[in-house]
Amino acid sequence: MSDSRAQLQRGLVQLGLSLSEQAQQQLLDYLALLQKWNRAYNLTAVRDHDAMISRHLLDSLAVAPHLLGEHFADVGTGAGLPGIPLAIAFPERRFALIDSNGKKIRFVMQTIAELQLPNVSAHQCRVEDWPLATRFDAVLSRAFASLLDMAQSCEHLLVPGGALLALKGAYPEQELSALPERYRVDACVPLQVPGEMGQRHLLTIRPI
């Protein structure tokens, strides 16, 4: 067994996730593509392969127990995070990956094609321009500058009762205090990401 596969498997066990051999290979193939394209496209500042497993794959998959619904948007997806790892883990669910950066969306589209991920779609657009006809059970992001920005920019993407799932580092006390009263914080869950020492929190926010 390769060191990468062993590291990934240890992390999955710590997260309480059971993924097929095929899914694990797809996750590692995704990282290989990311490293290859990163040389020219500068998709991520993380260059070390082991760090990519924890900071990209396992960090994304730590959200898995908190996903409710069938149709999700990953806004500001960048190189496809957390959307692609989650889509590999949940092939029965659908993920729309949205980013305004053309280079990053081209990489995501290539990844979808090479890994044969029929439950993923890539969209180059600003989130404000998303067509209202398509809405989601939840909107995920680990890229928005603030919770207020995410709430105001992404609320229209949600079905009634849908949730915003924001990945943050340290507990964002100031950002939470800046949210208007019409947004309800349902949960703020500390995430334990295998191989990562820094703080990580997942916030679930709903418009009232």
Helices and strands as residue ranges (DSSP letters): H 3-15, H 21-41, H 49-52, I 53-58, H 59-61, G 64-66, E 71-75, H 83-89, E 94-99, H 102-115, E 120-124, G 127-129, E 136-141, H 147-154, G 155-157, E 158-168, H 173-177, E 183-190, E 201-207
